[in-house]
């Protein structure tokens, strides 16, 4: 039962990544304000970090039932470890990094990388159906 729940979480995460790709492609100017808010407060910082734990754990749990178990495990663990590291990095460093990215990334760059978001989202879903 937990594996099925984990699979649905990964599928929902794949859909979310695809929707982010559409946002980056069609409304790239909306991305910078979102990036500027990342880690701007303790609530936002720890909410976003904690929410990352859910799909990361789900990928690890359902990896053995995926078409590409090693890839699911690898990226699940990478996401989990980087998330745990973010818990110990001061919020101001995380926020300053987000601000730096927002300052240096032009909307066109988000449009350029949006296909990767589509591919990752599709891969996550395809690997489980």
C-alpha positions, 0 to 999 in steps of 0.5 A: 500500500505504501508503494502505491502511495509513493508511486502516486506522489512521484506521478504528482511530482512529475506533473508538478515538474511539467507544470513548472516547465510550462510556467518557465516556457510561457511566463518566464518573467514570473519565475524571478519573483518566485526565486527571490522569495525562496528561503526568504523567511524561516517558514518559507525555507523550512516548508520548501525543504520539508516538502522536498523530502516527500517526493525524494522519499517516494522515489526511493520507496517505489524505485524497485517497482519502476522501469528504471530502479537505479535511476529512481534510487540515485536521484531520490537519494541525491534529492534526499541528501541535498535536502538534508544538507539544506536543513543545516545550511543557514537560511541566509546563505540559501536565500542569497543563493536564490537571489543571485540566481534570480539576478543572473537568470534572464527570462530567456534562460528559463525558456531554454531550460524548460524542455528539461523540466518537461523531460524530467516530469515525463520520465518520472511518470513514464517510469511508473506506468 
